[in-house]
Amino acid sequence: MLTYMKHANNTMSALALILAVLAVLFAVSVTNTPCAHAASGSCSVGDDENFSGNITFDSGTSFSYTLDHAITTARTIVLPDAQVLTGSLLTGTTTNTLGVVLVGADAAVLVADSSAAGGVAWATPVPTTGASFVDKTADQTVNNSTTLVSDLHLTFSVAANKNYAVWGVLLVDSGGTPDIKVQWLLPASGVADGAVQNTTGTSPLSQFRESTAAVLQGQGAGTPVGLFFTGSIVNAGTPGIAVIQWAQNIAEVSDTKLLEGSWLAFRELN
């Protein structure tokens, strides 16, 4: 009887040991192996495991994941085969698929681009050039001459195949007999078209061009008057200088002056 009980106890001990080993093996088998590192379909806790923290993908790894926040259709995010830098953007590449647009160069701007995978692309911004101003820093005088002279200050360079907006004020001191005439001097390929008028309204609105001088009435020596002008310059294939020219309209032994404080503004349009 004692022998039988001893044998039974040994059997029970062996059985308990076997069960303990099986329990350990079972526990190991159900350990939550991160699904990102598991073979397809082998995640022990299912294919919708939630992760926190960082997940690293080795080179050559294919990957995708489904967004499950209030969506009705599976969504796929395709990460680029490059380092994702600070400033990169997440964009839609195809229906229900997201991709990454890597950060652009310094000062680049994001523009719509239908040829790009994400519909947007980085581009160099188009510079917007403000107006430039030229001041007349000293008086200039013409006496007893109708020969046009180039103003010593009111001039600027024009490039080939460029258009410019121009405007400004000419401060004129001239007698009522000689008056003043003004026009543009441009490169051979340049054409100017605009208008000029004095502030008193005693002279009609006149064309301000490169081919024909506009005549404006003087108000008498010692009585300056402002001439307002505006227009455009279209320059074709010859670069050069644009300059305002002026002279007396009728020669008289008296001073016709273009005064300090006159100014010219210009802006490139294309």
C-alpha positions in Angstrom: 0.0 0.0 0.0 2.8 2.4 0.9 4.6 1.5 -2.3 1.5 2.3 -4.3 1.1 5.7 -2.6 4.8 6.5 -3.1 4.4 5.7 -6.8 1.3 7.8 -7.1 3.0 10.7 -5.5 5.9 10.5 -7.9 3.4 10.4 -10.8 1.6 13.4 -9.5 4.9 15.3 -9.1 5.9 14.5 -12.6 2.5 15.5 -13.9 2.7 18.8 -12.1 6.1 19.5 -13.5 4.8 18.8 -17.0 1.9 21.1 -16.5 4.1 23.8 -15.2 6.4 23.6 -18.2 3.3 23.6 -20.5 2.1 26.7 -18.7 5.4 28.5 -19.2 5.4 27.6 -22.9 1.8 28.8 -23.2 2.6 32.1 -21.5 5.6 32.6 -23.9 3.4 31.9 -26.9 0.9 34.5 -26.0 3.4 37.3 -25.2 2.3 40.6 -27.0 4.9 40.6 -29.7 4.7 44.1 -31.4 2.7 43.6 -34.6 5.0 45.9 -36.5 7.8 43.3 -36.0 5.6 40.2 -36.6 5.1 38.4 -39.8 1.8 39.0 -41.6 -1.1 37.3 -39.8 1.2 36.2 -36.9 0.5 39.0 -34.4 -0.6 37.0 -31.3 -3.0 39.7 -30.2 -4.5 40.4 -33.6 -3.7 42.7 -36.5 -5.2 45.9 -34.8 -2.7 46.2 -31.9 -2.4 49.7 -30.5 1.2 51.1 -30.1 2.6 54.0 -28.3 6.1 55.4 -28.5 8.4 55.1 -31.5 8.3 52.4 -34.2 11.4 52.0 -36.3 11.4 50.4 -39.8 14.5 48.9 -41.1 15.8 49.7 -44.6 14.0 47.7 -47.2 10.9 47.2 -45.1 7.5 47.6 -46.7 4.9 49.0 -44.4 1.4 50.5 -44.2 -1.1 51.0 -41.5 -4.8 51.8 -41.2 -6.2 54.9 -39.5 -9.2 53.9 -37.4 -10.5 57.1 -36.0 -14.0 57.7 -37.3 -13.4 56.5 -40.8 -15.4 54.2 -43.1 -12.6 53.3 -45.6 -9.1 52.0 -45.0 -6.5 54.7 -45.2 -2.8 54.0 -46.1 0.1 56.3 -45.2 3.1 55.8 -47.5 6.4 57.0 -45.9 9.1 58.2 -48.3 12.3 56.4 -49.0 14.3 59.2 -47.4 14.8 60.9 -44.0 11.7 62.8 -43.0 13.0 66.2 -41.8 11.4 68.9 -39.7 8.9 70.9 -41.7 7.9 68.0 -44.0 4.2 67.8 -44.9 1.6 65.0 -45.0 -0.4 65.2 -48.3 -2.9 63.0 -50.1 -1.2 61.2 -53.0 -4.1 59.1 -54.3 -7.6 58.4 -53.0 -7.5 57.3 -49.4 -3.6 57.4 -49.4 -1.3 59.8 -47.7 2.3 60.6 -48.5 5.0 63.0 -47.3 6.3 66.1 -49.0 9.8 66.6 -47.7 10.7 70.1 -46.4 11.8 72.5 -49.1 14.8 74.8 -49.3 15.0 77.9 -47.2 12.6 80.6 -48.3 10.8 78.2 -50.8 7.0 78.5 -51.0 4.4 75.7 -51.4 2.5 75.9 -54.6 -0.2 73.8 -56.2 1.3 71.4 -58.8 -0.9 68.9 -60.5 2.1 67.0 -61.8 3.4 66.3 -58.2 2.3 63.1 -56.4 0.8 65.1 -53.6 -0.7 67.9 -55.7 1.7 70.4 -54.2 5.4 71.2 -54.6 8.1 73.6 -53.3 9.0 76.5 -55.6 11.2 79.5 -55.5 9.1 82.6 -54.8 8.7 85.1 -57.6 10.4 88.3 -56.4 8.2 91.4 -56.2 10.2 94.5 -56.9 9.0 97.8 -55.5 9.3 101.1 -57.2 12.6 102.9 -57.4 12.8 106.6 -56.9 15.3 109.1 -58.5 15.6 112.6 -56.9 16.8 115.7 -58.6 19.4 117.0 -56.2 20.3 120.3 -57.8 18.7 122.9 -60.1 19.5 122.8 -63.8 19.2 125.7 -66.2 18.7 126.2 -69.9 18.9 129.8 -71.3 18.0 131.0 -74.8 17.9 127.5 -76.3 15.3 125.1 -77.8 17.8 122.3 -78.1 16.7 119.4 -75.8 19.2 118.5 -73.1 19.3 115.4 -71.0 18.5 116.0 -67.4 21.5 115.4 -65.1 19.5 113.4 -62.5 16.2 112.1 -63.8 17.4 108.9 -65.6 17.5 105.1 -65.0 18.7 102.0 -66.8 16.3 99.9 -68.9 17.0 96.2 -69.7 16.2 94.5 -73.0 12.7 93.1 -73.4 11.4 94.8 -70.2 8.4 97.0 -69.6 8.3 99.8 -67.0 5.7 102.0 -65.3 6.9 105.5 -64.8 5.6 108.5 -62.9 6.8 111.6 -61.1 6.8 115.4 -60.7 8.9 118.0 -62.5 9.2 121.3 -60.7 9.6 124.0 -63.4 10.6 127.7 -63.2 10.1 129.3 -66.6 8.8 132.5 -68.1 5.5 132.6 -70.0 7.2 133.2 -73.3 9.8 130.4 -73.5 7.6 127.9 -71.6 9.1 124.4 -71.4 9.0 121.3 -73.6 9.8 117.7 -72.3 10.2 114.3 -73.8 11.8 110.9 -73.2 15.2 109.8 -74.6 15.2 106.0 -74.9 17.3 103.2 -76.5 16.5 102.7 -80.2 14.1 99.9 -79.4 12.2 101.8 -76.6 8.8 103.3 -76.8 7.2 105.6 -74.2 3.6 106.5 -73.9 2.1 108.6 -71.2 0.7 112.0 -70.2 2.0 115.2 -68.5 0.1 118.3 -67.2 0.9 121.2 -65.0 -0.8 121.7 -61.6 -2.4 125.0 -62.6 -4.3 123.4 -65.5 -3.3 126.2 -67.8 -1.7 123.7 -70.1 -3.8 120.9 -71.6 -3.0 117.3 -70.9 -0.2 116.4 -73.3 1.4 113.1 -74.5 4.7 112.4 -72.8 6.6 110.3 -75.4 10.0 109.7 -76.9 9.2 110.9 -80.3 7.4 114.2 -79.8 8.0 116.9 -77.1 5.1 118.0 -75.0 4.9 121.8 -74.5 3.8 123.1 -71.1 3.2 126.7 -70.1 5.6 128.5 -67.8 4.1 130.7 -65.0 6.8 133.4 -65.1 10.3 133.6 -63.7 10.3 133.0 -59.9 6.9 131.2 -60.0 7.6 127.5 -60.0 4.9 125.1 -61.1 4.7 121.3 -60.9 4.3 119.0 -63.9 2.7 115.7 -63.1 3.5 112.8 -65.5 2.7 109.1 -65.7 3.0 106.4 -68.3 4.9 103.4 -69.5 8.1 102.5 -71.3 8.3 99.3 -73.4 11.8 98.4 -74.3 12.6 95.7 -76.9 15.9 94.1 -77.6 18.3 97.0 -76.9 19.3 97.8 -73.3 20.3 101.3 -72.4 19.3 104.5 -70.5 15.9 106.2 -70.2 16.3 109.9 -69.4 14.0 112.9 -69.4 15.0 115.7 -71.8 13.8 119.3 -71.8 14.4 122.8 -73.2 12.7 126.1 -73.8 9.9 125.9 -76.4 10.7 129.4 -77.6 14.3 130.6 -77.2 14.5 133.6 -74.9 17.4 135.2 -73.0 16.0 134.1 -69.7 16.4 131.1 -67.4 14.2 128.1 -67.7 15.0 125.8 -64.7 14.1 122.3 -63.7 14.4 122.5 -59.9 15.8 120.4 -57.1 13.1 118.3 -55.6 11.8 117.0 -58.9 11.6 113.3 -58.9 11.1 110.2 -61.1 9.7 106.8 -60.0 9.9 103.6 -62.1 8.9 100.0 -61.6 9.7 97.0 -63.7 6.5 95.2 -64.8 7.8 91.9 -66.2 
